């Protein structure tokens, strides 16, 4: 896995990138919508010769824009573990490409099983990881070994295409909520979000930020309160960066500011993403989300969760008891990185030497605190009965017409 030569300080001009990605599925150019310094990008794309995939290295944002080349399943696993890619949908797509890369080298039943088992351990909380891997496994198992490599590549590309279409649809449904709020308020709609659930967390468009982008592009006045989201600061570093790239007005705030803002009527709605939603509507998302939901409930501020339906784990009901919560390295809490006056990015220690730190990556928001789930199928209540429509009528794949409408 190598850093490509396009590394650059983000404040300087990014070198010319792709305006489309060529997929072997139909040799068409698939246009991206989100831009970096005016250049359209996806978060993951195949190389021109279809021998590898490239990703945006999100650990180096917002100060340095760099891409990485993934050439093997091990590269994909490392990218997921080290959070060079992050966000449940993008993790699922990266894992699918990890399976495809593995099939290029070994396509036996044993190799397929070993690949899937290894990738499943990369990160435990995001259900899309399992969804992407199991979909690839189910697709490849019936095929002869000699056909698996090419078929896996096409299927991974289709999963990426579907993610973009799904997120575009989430944006359409969610932007309607913003429009209604604007018509009621007759002024700028202030939206609070936590962590990063924008296009950097998906292939394109995003989940929680997709409605904001759609509303902004439609000319609706919006402003986003961006939680910094300790300890990795995905809000301050990633959400603020991508909103700025798109020109959306926003303000970064400390994590504990949301309560004050809501008490004073400065937040019209909260929209967050999620890594897993239970069949009963409990929402697992970045640590700190539960506290925002409690504050929103107390101040009668609508609290929405945006998600693709593959993020729903239909096998569990009680999120607090059943969802495994990832515990990450203490250094993410005790240290912080930033851009120094000399232009170098460095890490410094915040805590006294020897201080212990706990680093729980996620928490669970009970369904009773959630106003609604914004999905590609529409907005539904966060309860088992309302969510049944998502499991009963949802086809396993987005159809070609929906893919075309998202382009």
N, C-alpha and C positions, 0 to 999 in steps of 0.2 A: 504494500500500500504506500503510494508515494504522493508527496505534495506536488501539485502541478505548478508550472512556471507562472501561472496567473496570480500568484500572491501579490497583494498590493495593499497599502493603507487605504481603508475604505473612503477616506476623504479625497483621495486622488482618483483620477479617472480609471475606471475598470476597463481592462482591455476588451476588445470586441468578443462577445460570446455568441451563442446560438440564438437564432430567432425561431428555431423549431428543432424537434428531435425526430430523426428518421427511425421508424420502427419497422422491423422485418414483417410485421403482420400484414401490412398492405402498401408498404413503401410510401406512405403519405407523410406530409409534414404536419406534426401536431403542435399547434401554436400554444405557447404559454401566455399567461395573463399578468403575473406578478413580475415586477422589474427591479433590477439593481442598476442604479445610475442610468435608467432608461433602456437597459438591455433586458429582454425577457429571459427568465430562467425558470427551470424547475429545480426541486431540491435533489433529484436523482435522475440520471439519464444514461442510456447506453452509449458506449463509444461508437465511433463511425464504423468500425470493423466488427462490432458486436462481440468483442472478446472480453469486455470488462464493462463496469459501470462507473460513473463518476458521481460524486456527491459534493455538496457544500460542507466544508468542515465547520460545524457550528460552534465548536469549542474556541474558535479563534475570533468569532464575531463579538462585538461590533467593530473592533478596531482594525482587524485584518480580514480581508476576503481571500479565501483560499479554497481550492478544490482538491479532492482526494480521488485517487483511482483505486477501485476495489477489483481485484483480480481473482479472488478465491473466496470460498466459504469462510475461511478464517478471517479474511479482511472484513467481510460483512459482519461477522460475529463481533470483532473488535470495535468496529464503528458503532454498533448498537451498545455494547457494554460501556464504552468510553464516552458515549453521548455525542459523538461526532454527527450522528443522526439521532433525533429524539422527537417525541410526539408519537402517540399510539399509531395513527395511520401510517406515518412514514416508517416507523419501526416494522410494521407488517409488510410494507412494500420492499424494504431493504432485505428482510428475511426471505421474501420470495425470490429476489434476485440472488441471495446467498445460495438457495437451493439450486437455482439455475446455473450459477457458476460452478457449483460442485459437480453437477451432471456433466459439465464439459470435460471433467477429468475422470470421474468414475460414475457409471450409471447403473450399477448393479442394485439389486434389492437391498443388499446389506449396506451399500454405500448410501442409498437413499434414506434408510432407517437411521444410520449413524449421523448423517447430515441433519436430519430433522430433529433428532434427539439433542444434538449439540446446540443447535440454534435456539431450541426451546428454553435453554438455561440462560440465555444471554441477559434477559431482564424479566423478572417474575410477575410484574404487576399489569403491564399493558396487554389486554386480551387480544388486540390485533396481531400481536406477535404469533400467538398460537393459531389464530384464524388464518393468517397468511401461509403459515407453514403447513397446516392441515389441508388447506385448499390445494396447495402444490402437491402434497403427498397423494391425496385422493385423485388428482388429475393424472399423476405420473404412474402410479402403481399398475394400472391396466395396460400400459404401453410396453412394447418391446424395448429392451435396453438401447438398441441402436437408434430409436426414435426419440428417446427422452431428452437429449441435450437440446435439440432444436425446439421441441415442443415446450420444454420448460422455459426457454427464453421468451417464446411468444406468450406464454401464459403469464409470466412475470410482467411483461410489458402491458398486457391487458389489465392486470390488477392495478398497475400504475395509472392507466387511462381511466379505469373505473373510479379510482380514488379522486381524480380531478373532477369527474362528472358529479360524483356524490357531493363533494365539497361545494361545487358551484350551485347545486340544488339546495344545499343547506343555506347558502348565502341568500338565495332567492326567498326562501320561506322566512328566514330570520329578518331580512330587510323589511319585510312587510310589517313586522312588529315595531321596527324603528319608525317606519312611515306613519303608522297609527299614532305612536307616541308624539311624533312631530306635529301631526294635525291637531292633537289634543293640546299640546303645549304652545304651539306657534313660536317656537324658539329652538335653539340648538339642543339636540338630544345628547345628554352626558351619560356615557356608558363606562362602567368600571369592569376591568378584566384582570385576571390573575394568571400568572405564569405566561407561557407563550403557546397559544393555540391558533396561530396564524399559518401562513403558507409554509413557513419553515418547519412546522410540525406535521405537514402533509406533503403531498406531491405538488399541489398548487391550491390557491385560494385560502385554505385553512378551514377551521371549524368555527371557533368562537369569533374570529375576525372576519370570516367570509361575509356575514350579514353587514358588518361595518363597511367593508370594501364595496359591496354592492350598493349600499345606501349612499356612500360617498360618491361613487361613480354616477349615481342617479341624480346627484345634485342636492341631496338632503344634508342639512348642516349637522355635523356630528362632532363630538369631542370625546376623547378616550382618556380616562384615568387609568394609568398603567401601574399596577403594583410592581415594586421592584422584584419581589419573589425570592427572598432568601431561602437557602444559602447560595444557590448557583446563579441567582439574579437573572433568570431567563426573561423576566419582564423588562427590567432596566436595559439589558443588553440586546435581547432578540426582538421582543415585541416593539420596543421603542424604535429600534433600527428599521424594522420592516415597515412600520407605520410611517416613519419619516421618509423612507424610500418612495412610498406611494403618495406622500403629501397629506396624510390624514392628520388633523390637529390632535395633539395628545400632550399629556403631562405625566411625568414619572413621579410617583409618590412612594413614601416609605410604606411597608406592609401594614403598619398599624394605623394608617390614616383613614382608611375607608369608613370606619365607624363615625368619625367626626364629620366627614363629608355627607354621609347619609342622614345624620341628625339634622344637618342644616339644609337639606333639600338640594344638595349639589350633585346627586346621582339619580338618574331617571330609571336605570335598569342595570343589572349585572349580567354579563354573558361570559361564561367560562367554558373551557373544553373538559375533556375527561379521558382517562385511560381505561376505565371499565365501568359499566353500568349493569346493575343486577336486573334480574327479571322482575323485581319489585320496584325498581326505580331508584335504588340507592346509587349514589354517584361517588366514584373514587377518582380523585384528581390531586394535583400538586398540593403538598402540605400547606395549610393555611386557608384552603378553600372552605372548609367547614366553618371557620370563624367568620368568613365573609357572608356565608349563607345565614348564620345566626343573626348577624347585624342587619342584613337585608330584611329578614323576617320581622325583626323587632321594629324596623322603620317602614314597613310595608312597601319596600322596594322590590319590584319583580326580579326574580333570580332564575335565569335561564341557563340551560346546559346544552351546548351544541355538539352533536356527535353523529358519525356515520353509524348505521345500524350494525355493521360488524363489530362495533365496540360494545355491544350488549352481550353479556354473558348469560345466556338463557339457562345455564346449569345451576345458578346460585340465586338465592333470594335475600339473604342477610349479609349486606356488604361489610358491616363491622366485624362479624364473626368469620366470614368465609373468604374475604379477599386478602391474599398475602401482601403485606406492605414491605416494600423494598427498604432495606437499611443500607445507606451508602457510607462512604469513608468519612471519618471524623474531620479530615483535613478540609472538606468542603465547608465546614462550619468554622473551623479555627483559622482558616486562611481566606484571603480574597485577592483576586487579580485585577489589575487596572492599567490604564495607560499613564506612564510617567511623563514628567516634563521633557525628558530627553527623547520622547517618541517611542520608548520601548515598553512592552507589556511585561509586567512583573507581578509576582505573587508575594504578598506580605502576610505576616501572622497578626491576627486580631486579638487573640486570647493570651493570657499568661502561659508561659511554658509549663507543661505538665497538666494543664487544665483538661479535664475530660469533656468530650462532646458527643451528643447523640444526634444522629442524622436520619430521621424518618422521612422517606421521600414523598409519601402520600398520606392523605387522610380520607375518611368516608363521610359524605354529607347524606343524612337520611332523606328519603324521598319526600317526607312531609315538608321539608324546607325548600323544595324545588317547585318553582312556578310552572315550568314546562320544559320538555325536551325538544330541541330543534333538530330534526332529522331531515334526510333527503326526501322523506315521504311526507313531511309536514310537521307541525307542532303538536305534540301529544302530552297529556298529563303524565306525571312520574308515578304511575301505579300500575299494578299487574293487569288490571282490566283494560285500561286505556292502551297499554303497550301491546296488548295481544294482537292488535291490527298489524303491528310491525313484524310479528312472527308468522301470522297466518297467511298474509297475502303478499309479503315481500318476496319477489323472485330471488334466486341465489345470485344473479348477476344483473348489473345495469345493462339494459338493452342498447343496441347500436343507435337507435334514434336519440336516446338520452345522451349518449356519448357525443353524437353529432351536435346536439343543441348546446353543449358546454364548450364547444370549440370557438 
